[in-house]
Amino acid sequence: MDGLIYLIPAALFLGLLGLAGFFWSINHNQYDDLEGASYRALFEEDDIAEELEKKEKNSHKET
């Protein structure tokens, strides 16, 4: 039971530290390109460029 005196504040501190890191990552645009990493891992750079061009053409057609 005496250990809880140290464990509860330590757990709260680590939780707040993780929450602060999460908000920092949101404010610094870490989640803007969610598909980029998967494309870079699976496809060649030429394929990625072609895919981006297709997306740009489709977005211009919709507007």
PDB file with one MODEL, atoms N, CA, C and O in Angstrom:
MODEL        1
ATOM      1  N   MET A   1       0.812  -1.194   0.000  1.00  0.00           N
ATOM      2  CA  MET A   1       0.000   0.000   0.000  1.00  0.00           C
ATOM      3  C   MET A   1       0.858   1.262   0.000  1.00  0.00           C
ATOM      4  O   MET A   1       0.459   2.289  -0.549  1.00  0.00           O
ATOM      5  N   ASP A   2       2.015   1.183   0.606  1.00  0.00           N
ATOM      6  CA  ASP A   2       2.881   2.360   0.623  1.00  0.00           C
ATOM      7  C   ASP A   2       3.415   2.677  -0.772  1.00  0.00           C
ATOM      8  O   ASP A   2       3.735   3.826  -1.077  1.00  0.00           O
ATOM      9  N   GLY A   3       3.507   1.663  -1.603  1.00  0.00           N
ATOM     10  CA  GLY A   3       3.994   1.870  -2.965  1.00  0.00           C
ATOM     11  C   GLY A   3       3.042   2.687  -3.826  1.00  0.00           C
ATOM     12  O   GLY A   3       3.458   3.326  -4.793  1.00  0.00           O
ATOM     13  N   LEU A   4       1.753   2.663  -3.466  1.00  0.00           N
ATOM     14  CA  LEU A   4       0.776   3.438  -4.238  1.00  0.00           C
ATOM     15  C   LEU A   4       1.024   4.937  -4.139  1.00  0.00           C
ATOM     16  O   LEU A   4       0.643   5.692  -5.034  1.00  0.00           O
ATOM     17  N   ILE A   5       1.653   5.366  -3.071  1.00  0.00           N
ATOM     18  CA  ILE A   5       1.971   6.787  -2.901  1.00  0.00           C
ATOM     19  C   ILE A   5       2.892   7.252  -4.033  1.00  0.00           C
ATOM     20  O   ILE A   5       2.827   8.407  -4.453  1.00  0.00           O
ATOM     21  N   TYR A   6       3.741   6.357  -4.522  1.00  0.00           N
ATOM     22  CA  TYR A   6       4.671   6.701  -5.596  1.00  0.00           C
ATOM     23  C   TYR A   6       4.117   6.331  -6.968  1.00  0.00           C
ATOM     24  O   TYR A   6       4.377   7.025  -7.951  1.00  0.00           O
ATOM     25  N   LEU A   7       3.359   5.250  -7.037  1.00  0.00           N
ATOM     26  CA  LEU A   7       2.897   4.766  -8.326  1.00  0.00           C
ATOM     27  C   LEU A   7       1.784   5.621  -8.931  1.00  0.00           C
ATOM     28  O   LEU A   7       1.772   5.843 -10.142  1.00  0.00           O
ATOM     29  N   ILE A   8       0.867   6.095  -8.126  1.00  0.00           N
ATOM     30  CA  ILE A   8      -0.241   6.888  -8.663  1.00  0.00           C
ATOM     31  C   ILE A   8       0.257   8.214  -9.255  1.00  0.00           C
ATOM     32  O   ILE A   8      -0.127   8.536 -10.379  1.00  0.00           O
ATOM     33  N   PRO A   9       1.081   8.990  -8.565  1.00  0.00           N
ATOM     34  CA  PRO A   9       1.595  10.215  -9.202  1.00  0.00           C
ATOM     35  C   PRO A   9       2.454   9.924 -10.432  1.00  0.00           C
ATOM     36  O   PRO A   9       2.425  10.679 -11.404  1.00  0.00           O
ATOM     37  N   ALA A  10       3.217   8.834 -10.391  1.00  0.00           N
ATOM     38  CA  ALA A  10       4.037   8.483 -11.548  1.00  0.00           C
ATOM     39  C   ALA A  10       3.153   8.136 -12.741  1.00  0.00           C
ATOM     40  O   ALA A  10       3.451   8.538 -13.866  1.00  0.00           O
ATOM     41  N   ALA A  11       2.072   7.396 -12.513  1.00  0.00           N
ATOM     42  CA  ALA A  11       1.160   7.044 -13.595  1.00  0.00           C
ATOM     43  C   ALA A  11       0.453   8.280 -14.144  1.00  0.00           C
ATOM     44  O   ALA A  11       0.290   8.416 -15.357  1.00  0.00           O
ATOM     45  N   LEU A  12       0.038   9.175 -13.261  1.00  0.00           N
ATOM     46  CA  LEU A  12      -0.600  10.418 -13.715  1.00  0.00           C
ATOM     47  C   LEU A  12       0.373  11.275 -14.521  1.00  0.00           C
ATOM     48  O   LEU A  12      -0.005  11.851 -15.540  1.00  0.00           O
ATOM     49  N   PHE A  13       1.613  11.359 -14.072  1.00  0.00           N
ATOM     50  CA  PHE A  13       2.625  12.135 -14.788  1.00  0.00           C
ATOM     51  C   PHE A  13       2.868  11.551 -16.178  1.00  0.00           C
ATOM     52  O   PHE A  13       2.923  12.295 -17.158  1.00  0.00           O
ATOM     53  N   LEU A  14       3.014  10.244 -16.274  1.00  0.00           N
ATOM     54  CA  LEU A  14       3.262   9.618 -17.573  1.00  0.00           C
ATOM     55  C   LEU A  14       2.061   9.760 -18.503  1.00  0.00           C
ATOM     56  O   LEU A  14       2.226   9.940 -19.709  1.00  0.00           O
ATOM     57  N   GLY A  15       0.854   9.679 -17.944  1.00  0.00           N
ATOM     58  CA  GLY A  15      -0.336   9.883 -18.757  1.00  0.00           C
ATOM     59  C   GLY A  15      -0.425  11.293 -19.299  1.00  0.00           C
ATOM     60  O   GLY A  15      -0.749  11.492 -20.469  1.00  0.00           O
ATOM     61  N   LEU A  16      -0.139  12.277 -18.455  1.00  0.00           N
ATOM     62  CA  LEU A  16      -0.152  13.675 -18.900  1.00  0.00           C
ATOM     63  C   LEU A  16       0.968  13.946 -19.899  1.00  0.00           C
ATOM     64  O   LEU A  16       0.794  14.740 -20.823  1.00  0.00           O
ATOM     65  N   LEU A  17       2.101  13.302 -19.723  1.00  0.00           N
ATOM     66  CA  LEU A  17       3.205  13.444 -20.669  1.00  0.00           C
ATOM     67  C   LEU A  17       2.819  12.883 -22.044  1.00  0.00           C
ATOM     68  O   LEU A  17       3.114  13.495 -23.071  1.00  0.00           O
ATOM     69  N   GLY A  18       2.165  11.729 -22.061  1.00  0.00           N
ATOM     70  CA  GLY A  18       1.694  11.160 -23.317  1.00  0.00           C
ATOM     71  C   GLY A  18       0.638  12.021 -23.982  1.00  0.00           C
ATOM     72  O   GLY A  18       0.646  12.182 -25.202  1.00  0.00           O
ATOM     73  N   LEU A  19      -0.270  12.573 -23.195  1.00  0.00           N
ATOM     74  CA  LEU A  19      -1.310  13.458 -23.725  1.00  0.00           C
ATOM     75  C   LEU A  19      -0.697  14.736 -24.295  1.00  0.00           C
ATOM     76  O   LEU A  19      -1.124  15.213 -25.346  1.00  0.00           O
ATOM     77  N   ALA A  20       0.294  15.285 -23.613  1.00  0.00           N
ATOM     78  CA  ALA A  20       0.979  16.477 -24.115  1.00  0.00           C
ATOM     79  C   ALA A  20       1.703  16.159 -25.429  1.00  0.00           C
ATOM     80  O   ALA A  20       1.690  16.973 -26.352  1.00  0.00           O
ATOM     81  N   GLY A  21       2.325  15.000 -25.517  1.00  0.00           N
ATOM     82  CA  GLY A  21       2.983  14.600 -26.767  1.00  0.00           C
ATOM     83  C   GLY A  21       1.999  14.433 -27.903  1.00  0.00           C
ATOM     84  O   GLY A  21       2.299  14.787 -29.043  1.00  0.00           O
ATOM     85  N   PHE A  22       0.830  13.897 -27.606  1.00  0.00           N
ATOM     86  CA  PHE A  22      -0.205  13.730 -28.625  1.00  0.00           C
ATOM     87  C   PHE A  22      -0.679  15.082 -29.141  1.00  0.00           C
ATOM     88  O   PHE A  22      -0.787  15.282 -30.351  1.00  0.00           O
ATOM     89  N   PHE A  23      -0.964  16.019 -28.223  1.00  0.00           N
ATOM     90  CA  PHE A  23      -1.403  17.347 -28.657  1.00  0.00           C
ATOM     91  C   PHE A  23      -0.302  18.090 -29.402  1.00  0.00           C
ATOM     92  O   PHE A  23      -0.590  18.844 -30.331  1.00  0.00           O
ATOM     93  N   TRP A  24       0.956  17.889 -29.009  1.00  0.00           N
ATOM     94  CA  TRP A  24       2.061  18.495 -29.738  1.00  0.00           C
ATOM     95  C   TRP A  24       2.089  17.975 -31.175  1.00  0.00           C
ATOM     96  O   TRP A  24       2.271  18.751 -32.114  1.00  0.00           O
ATOM     97  N   SER A  25       1.909  16.668 -31.345  1.00  0.00           N
ATOM     98  CA  SER A  25       1.958  16.096 -32.689  1.00  0.00           C
ATOM     99  C   SER A  25       0.810  16.588 -33.553  1.00  0.00           C
ATOM    100  O   SER A  25       0.980  16.759 -34.760  1.00  0.00           O
ATOM    101  N   ILE A  26      -0.352  16.819 -32.960  1.00  0.00           N
ATOM    102  CA  ILE A  26      -1.475  17.362 -33.722  1.00  0.00           C
ATOM    103  C   ILE A  26      -1.183  18.800 -34.140  1.00  0.00           C
ATOM    104  O   ILE A  26      -1.439  19.172 -35.284  1.00  0.00           O
ATOM    105  N   ASN A  27      -0.653  19.606 -33.232  1.00  0.00           N
ATOM    106  CA  ASN A  27      -0.377  21.012 -33.527  1.00  0.00           C
ATOM    107  C   ASN A  27       0.758  21.198 -34.519  1.00  0.00           C
ATOM    108  O   ASN A  27       0.850  22.247 -35.156  1.00  0.00           O
ATOM    109  N   HIS A  28       1.624  20.202 -34.664  1.00  0.00           N
ATOM    110  CA  HIS A  28       2.740  20.305 -35.599  1.00  0.00           C
ATOM    111  C   HIS A  28       2.501  19.476 -36.864  1.00  0.00           C
ATOM    112  O   HIS A  28       3.451  19.089 -37.545  1.00  0.00           O
ATOM    113  N   ASN A  29       1.235  19.208 -37.173  1.00  0.00           N
ATOM    114  CA  ASN A  29       0.800  18.599 -38.438  1.00  0.00           C
ATOM    115  C   ASN A  29       1.455  17.247 -38.726  1.00  0.00           C
ATOM    116  O   ASN A  29       1.829  16.974 -39.867  1.00  0.00           O
ATOM    117  N   GLN A  30       1.593  16.414 -37.721  1.00  0.00           N
ATOM    118  CA  GLN A  30       2.187  15.101 -37.911  1.00  0.00           C
ATOM    119  C   GLN A  30       1.225  14.115 -38.572  1.00  0.00           C
ATOM    120  O   GLN A  30       1.656  13.075 -39.070  1.00  0.00           O
ATOM    121  N   TYR A  31      -0.070  14.427 -38.582  1.00  0.00           N
ATOM    122  CA  TYR A  31      -1.062  13.505 -39.125  1.00  0.00           C
ATOM    123  C   TYR A  31      -1.654  13.992 -40.436  1.00  0.00           C
ATOM    124  O   TYR A  31      -2.720  13.523 -40.836  1.00  0.00           O
ATOM    125  N   ASP A  32      -0.991  14.920 -41.116  1.00  0.00           N
ATOM    126  CA  ASP A  32      -1.530  15.462 -42.364  1.00  0.00           C
ATOM    127  C   ASP A  32      -1.469  14.454 -43.507  1.00  0.00           C
ATOM    128  O   ASP A  32      -2.417  14.352 -44.285  1.00  0.00           O
ATOM    129  N   ASP A  33      -0.386  13.717 -43.623  1.00  0.00           N
ATOM    130  CA  ASP A  33      -0.191  12.797 -44.742  1.00  0.00           C
ATOM    131  C   ASP A  33      -0.259  11.362 -44.233  1.00  0.00           C
ATOM    132  O   ASP A  33       0.769  10.739 -43.965  1.00  0.00           O
ATOM    133  N   LEU A  34      -1.476  10.843 -44.101  1.00  0.00           N
ATOM    134  CA  LEU A  34      -1.626   9.494 -43.556  1.00  0.00           C
ATOM    135  C   LEU A  34      -1.351   8.413 -44.596  1.00  0.00           C
ATOM    136  O   LEU A  34      -0.983   7.295 -44.237  1.00  0.00           O
ATOM    137  N   GLU A  35      -1.524   8.728 -45.875  1.00  0.00           N
ATOM    138  CA  GLU A  35      -1.337   7.719 -46.914  1.00  0.00           C
ATOM    139  C   GLU A  35       0.073   7.712 -47.491  1.00  0.00           C
ATOM    140  O   GLU A  35       0.464   6.737 -48.133  1.00  0.00           O
ATOM    141  N   GLY A  36       0.834   8.757 -47.282  1.00  0.00           N
ATOM    142  CA  GLY A  36       2.157   8.883 -47.894  1.00  0.00           C
ATOM    143  C   GLY A  36       3.116   7.780 -47.511  1.00  0.00           C
ATOM    144  O   GLY A  36       3.819   7.245 -48.369  1.00  0.00           O
ATOM    145  N   ALA A  37       3.159   7.435 -46.252  1.00  0.00           N
ATOM    146  CA  ALA A  37       4.109   6.412 -45.801  1.00  0.00           C
ATOM    147  C   ALA A  37       3.780   5.048 -46.409  1.00  0.00           C
ATOM    148  O   ALA A  37       4.684   4.291 -46.762  1.00  0.00           O
ATOM    149  N   SER A  38       2.498   4.735 -46.529  1.00  0.00           N
ATOM    150  CA  SER A  38       2.144   3.440 -47.107  1.00  0.00           C
ATOM    151  C   SER A  38       2.488   3.398 -48.593  1.00  0.00           C
ATOM    152  O   SER A  38       2.920   2.361 -49.095  1.00  0.00           O
ATOM    153  N   TYR A  39       2.303   4.501 -49.296  1.00  0.00           N
ATOM    154  CA  TYR A  39       2.681   4.534 -50.713  1.00  0.00           C
ATOM    155  C   TYR A  39       4.182   4.395 -50.873  1.00  0.00           C
ATOM    156  O   TYR A  39       4.651   3.664 -51.745  1.00  0.00           O
ATOM    157  N   ARG A  40       4.934   5.085 -50.044  1.00  0.00           N
ATOM    158  CA  ARG A  40       6.393   5.014 -50.162  1.00  0.00           C
ATOM    159  C   ARG A  40       6.911   3.622 -49.835  1.00  0.00           C
ATOM    160  O   ARG A  40       7.925   3.201 -50.392  1.00  0.00           O
ATOM    161  N   ALA A  41       6.246   2.903 -48.953  1.00  0.00           N
ATOM    162  CA  ALA A  41       6.702   1.567 -48.576  1.00  0.00           C
ATOM    163  C   ALA A  41       6.381   0.539 -49.648  1.00  0.00           C
ATOM    164  O   ALA A  41       7.125  -0.427 -49.817  1.00  0.00           O
ATOM    165  N   LEU A  42       5.279   0.731 -50.380  1.00  0.00           N
ATOM    166  CA  LEU A  42       4.811  -0.298 -51.301  1.00  0.00           C
ATOM    167  C   LEU A  42       5.118  -0.031 -52.769  1.00  0.00           C
ATOM    168  O   LEU A  42       5.241  -0.973 -53.552  1.00  0.00           O
ATOM    169  N   PHE A  43       5.243   1.225 -53.152  1.00  0.00           N
ATOM    170  CA  PHE A  43       5.356   1.561 -54.570  1.00  0.00           C
ATOM    171  C   PHE A  43       6.638   2.324 -54.854  1.00  0.00           C
ATOM    172  O   PHE A  43       7.258   2.900 -53.960  1.00  0.00           O
ATOM    173  N   GLU A  44       7.013   2.309 -56.121  1.00  0.00           N
ATOM    174  CA  GLU A  44       8.154   3.081 -56.568  1.00  0.00           C
ATOM    175  C   GLU A  44       7.777   4.558 -56.619  1.00  0.00           C
ATOM    176  O   GLU A  44       6.594   4.900 -56.604  1.00  0.00           O
ATOM    177  N   GLU A  45       8.782   5.434 -56.679  1.00  0.00           N
ATOM    178  CA  GLU A  45       8.508   6.866 -56.699  1.00  0.00           C
ATOM    179  C   GLU A  45       7.733   7.285 -57.946  1.00  0.00           C
ATOM    180  O   GLU A  45       6.910   8.198 -57.881  1.00  0.00           O
ATOM    181  N   ASP A  46       7.986   6.629 -59.078  1.00  0.00           N
ATOM    182  CA  ASP A  46       7.252   6.959 -60.297  1.00  0.00           C
ATOM    183  C   ASP A  46       5.767   6.640 -60.137  1.00  0.00           C
ATOM    184  O   ASP A  46       4.911   7.397 -60.594  1.00  0.00           O
ATOM    185  N   ASP A  47       5.466   5.519 -59.488  1.00  0.00           N
ATOM    186  CA  ASP A  47       4.065   5.144 -59.263  1.00  0.00           C
ATOM    187  C   ASP A  47       3.376   6.154 -58.346  1.00  0.00           C
ATOM    188  O   ASP A  47       2.204   6.478 -58.537  1.00  0.00           O
ATOM    189  N   ILE A  48       4.103   6.642 -57.365  1.00  0.00           N
ATOM    190  CA  ILE A  48       3.536   7.620 -56.436  1.00  0.00           C
ATOM    191  C   ILE A  48       3.218   8.910 -57.178  1.00  0.00           C
ATOM    192  O   ILE A  48       2.158   9.500 -56.969  1.00  0.00           O
ATOM    193  N   ALA A  49       4.126   9.353 -58.042  1.00  0.00           N
ATOM    194  CA  ALA A  49       3.897  10.583 -58.800  1.00  0.00           C
ATOM    195  C   ALA A  49       2.678  10.442 -59.703  1.00  0.00           C
ATOM    196  O   ALA A  49       1.878  11.371 -59.815  1.00  0.00           O
ATOM    197  N   GLU A  50       2.531   9.286 -60.349  1.00  0.00           N
ATOM    198  CA  GLU A  50       1.367   9.059 -61.209  1.00  0.00           C
ATOM    199  C   GLU A  50       0.078   9.072 -60.394  1.00  0.00           C
ATOM    200  O   GLU A  50      -0.924   9.639 -60.829  1.00  0.00           O
ATOM    201  N   GLU A  51       0.096   8.457 -59.227  1.00  0.00           N
ATOM    202  CA  GLU A  51      -1.094   8.416 -58.366  1.00  0.00           C
ATOM    203  C   GLU A  51      -1.483   9.817 -57.907  1.00  0.00           C
ATOM    204  O   GLU A  51      -2.667  10.152 -57.870  1.00  0.00           O
ATOM    205  N   LEU A  52      -0.497  10.632 -57.559  1.00  0.00           N
ATOM    206  CA  LEU A  52      -0.790  11.998 -57.136  1.00  0.00           C
ATOM    207  C   LEU A  52      -1.373  12.821 -58.281  1.00  0.00           C
ATOM    208  O   LEU A  52      -2.271  13.637 -58.071  1.00  0.00           O
ATOM    209  N   GLU A  53      -0.861  12.604 -59.493  1.00  0.00           N
ATOM    210  CA  GLU A  53      -1.405  13.319 -60.648  1.00  0.00           C
ATOM    211  C   GLU A  53      -2.856  12.927 -60.895  1.00  0.00           C
ATOM    212  O   GLU A  53      -3.684  13.780 -61.216  1.00  0.00           O
ATOM    213  N   LYS A  54      -3.168  11.641 -60.748  1.00  0.00           N
ATOM    214  CA  LYS A  54      -4.549  11.192 -60.920  1.00  0.00           C
ATOM    215  C   LYS A  54      -5.466  11.828 -59.889  1.00  0.00           C
ATOM    216  O   LYS A  54      -6.571  12.259 -60.219  1.00  0.00           O
ATOM    217  N   LYS A  55      -5.013  11.891 -58.640  1.00  0.00           N
ATOM    218  CA  LYS A  55      -5.829  12.487 -57.587  1.00  0.00           C
ATOM    219  C   LYS A  55      -6.066  13.968 -57.856  1.00  0.00           C
ATOM    220  O   LYS A  55      -7.166  14.476 -57.637  1.00  0.00           O
ATOM    221  N   GLU A  56      -5.022  14.664 -58.337  1.00  0.00           N
ATOM    222  CA  GLU A  56      -5.174  16.087 -58.640  1.00  0.00           C
ATOM    223  C   GLU A  56      -6.161  16.301 -59.778  1.00  0.00           C
ATOM    224  O   GLU A  56      -6.975  17.223 -59.727  1.00  0.00           O
ATOM    225  N   LYS A  57      -6.098  15.467 -60.796  1.00  0.00           N
ATOM    226  CA  LYS A  57      -7.032  15.585 -61.926  1.00  0.00           C
ATOM    227  C   LYS A  57      -8.460  15.324 -61.471  1.00  0.00           C
ATOM    228  O   LYS A  57      -9.385  16.025 -61.882  1.00  0.00           O
ATOM    229  N   ASN A  58      -8.643  14.308 -60.618  1.00  0.00           N
ATOM    230  CA  ASN A  58      -9.980  14.000 -60.121  1.00  0.00           C
ATOM    231  C   ASN A  58     -10.521  15.112 -59.241  1.00  0.00           C
ATOM    232  O   ASN A  58     -11.716  15.404 -59.284  1.00  0.00           O
ATOM    233  N   SER A  59      -9.670  15.735 -58.450  1.00  0.00           N
ATOM    234  CA  SER A  59     -10.145  16.799 -57.573  1.00  0.00           C
ATOM    235  C   SER A  59     -10.518  18.033 -58.380  1.00  0.00           C
ATOM    236  O   SER A  59     -11.422  18.773 -57.992  1.00  0.00           O
ATOM    237  N   HIS A  60      -9.831  18.268 -59.509  1.00  0.00           N
ATOM    238  CA  HIS A  60     -10.173  19.410 -60.363  1.00  0.00           C
ATOM    239  C   HIS A  60     -11.475  19.154 -61.125  1.00  0.00           C
ATOM    240  O   HIS A  60     -12.219  20.094 -61.409  1.00  0.00           O
ATOM    241  N   LYS A  61     -11.752  17.916 -61.451  1.00  0.00           N
ATOM    242  CA  LYS A  61     -12.992  17.581 -62.152  1.00  0.00           C
ATOM    243  C   LYS A  61     -14.205  17.756 -61.242  1.00  0.00           C
ATOM    244  O   LYS A  61     -15.272  18.165 -61.699  1.00  0.00           O
ATOM    245  N   GLU A  62     -14.043  17.447 -59.955  1.00  0.00           N
ATOM    246  CA  GLU A  62     -15.156  17.523 -59.019  1.00  0.00           C
ATOM    247  C   GLU A  62     -15.542  18.948 -58.715  1.00  0.00           C
ATOM    248  O   GLU A  62     -16.701  19.216 -58.397  1.00  0.00           O
ATOM    249  N   THR A  63     -14.601  19.874 -58.805  1.00  0.00           N
ATOM    250  CA  THR A  63     -14.918  21.270 -58.452  1.00  0.00           C
ATOM    251  C   THR A  63     -15.403  22.071 -59.628  1.00  0.00           C
ATOM    252  O   THR A  63     -15.707  23.255 -59.486  1.00  0.00           O
TER     253      THR A  63
ENDMDL
END
